[in-house]
């Protein structure tokens, strides 16, 4: 079984309120996605700023890869700990605030890489 991690997200929305969430994630998938995001952070965003929406018009703005990465704390968890977390928090918790931001960044960058390749052809 692949190693599982608890990814906790904590960010700030326009100095008005904190945005927090957590999700259980596959470590290999997390590391692969974070690597792609880090290596291509500025692609299509020369100023390094990216927005991640979690509501109809609310977004966390990250001015750099370092700021984005600092929003996340990653904990190794055991199978038993995963079961306990799932017992008390069934379903998805904080998708938009946890892995969702990682997923969004990864998907945005994959799309931008496709555009870049199309332009080069």
C-alpha positions in Angstrom: 0.0 0.0 0.0 1.2 3.4 -0.9 2.2 5.7 1.9 -0.6 8.1 3.0 -0.2 11.6 4.3 -2.4 14.1 6.0 -2.1 17.4 4.1 -3.2 20.4 6.2 -3.8 23.7 4.4 -3.9 27.1 6.2 -4.0 30.3 4.2 -5.4 33.8 4.5 -8.2 35.4 2.4 -7.6 39.1 1.9 -6.6 39.6 5.6 -10.3 39.0 6.4 -10.4 35.4 7.5 -8.3 32.2 7.6 -9.0 29.4 5.1 -8.2 26.0 6.4 -8.7 22.4 5.4 -7.2 19.0 5.3 -7.2 15.9 3.2 -5.6 12.5 3.2 -3.5 12.1 0.2 -1.2 9.5 -1.5 2.4 10.6 -0.8 3.7 9.6 -4.3 0.9 11.5 -6.1 1.4 14.5 -3.8 5.1 14.6 -4.5 4.7 14.2 -8.2 2.1 17.0 -8.4 4.1 19.4 -6.2 7.2 18.8 -8.3 5.4 19.7 -11.5 3.9 22.8 -9.9 7.2 24.0 -8.5 9.2 23.4 -11.7 6.6 25.4 -13.7 5.2 27.9 -11.3 5.9 31.0 -13.4 4.7 29.4 -16.7 2.1 31.8 -18.1 2.5 33.9 -14.9 5.7 35.9 -15.3 5.0 37.9 -12.1 4.7 34.6 -10.2 1.3 35.3 -8.9 -1.5 32.7 -9.0 -5.1 32.7 -7.7 -6.9 29.7 -6.3 -10.6 30.1 -6.0 -12.6 28.3 -3.3 -15.9 30.1 -3.6 -17.9 32.0 -6.1 -15.5 35.0 -6.0 -13.1 34.2 -3.1 -9.6 33.3 -3.9 -6.3 32.8 -2.1 -3.6 34.7 -4.0 -0.1 33.2 -3.9 2.7 35.6 -5.0 5.3 32.8 -5.3 5.9 29.1 -5.2 7.4 29.5 -1.7 4.3 31.2 -0.4 2.1 28.5 -2.0 4.1 25.7 -0.5 4.2 27.3 3.0 0.4 27.0 3.1 0.7 23.3 3.5 1.9 21.1 6.3 2.3 17.4 5.5 2.1 14.6 8.1 2.9 11.0 7.6 0.0 8.9 9.0 -0.5 5.2 9.7 -3.3 3.1 8.3 -4.9 3.2 11.8 -4.7 7.0 11.9 -6.3 7.2 8.5 -9.2 5.0 9.6 -9.8 7.2 12.7 -9.7 10.4 10.7 -12.2 8.9 8.1 -14.4 7.7 11.0 -14.8 11.2 12.4 -14.6 13.1 9.1 -16.2 10.9 6.4 -16.2 12.1 2.9 -14.1 14.9 1.6 -13.1 17.7 4.0 -11.5 20.9 2.8 -11.1 19.7 -0.8 -10.8 23.3 -2.1 -8.5 24.2 0.7 -6.3 21.2 0.8 -5.5 19.0 -2.1 -7.8 21.1 -4.3 -5.3 23.9 -4.5 -2.6 21.4 -5.3 -4.9 19.7 -7.9 -5.8 23.1 -9.4 -2.2 24.3 -9.6 -1.2 21.0 -11.2 -4.1 21.1 -13.8 -3.4 24.7 -14.6 0.2 24.0 -15.2 -0.5 20.9 -17.3 -2.8 23.1 -19.5 -0.2 25.8 -19.8 2.5 23.2 -20.7 0.2 22.0 -23.5 -0.3 25.5 -24.8 3.5 26.0 -24.7 4.1 22.8 -26.7 1.4 23.7 -29.3 3.1 27.1 -29.8 6.5 25.5 -30.3 5.2 23.1 -32.9 
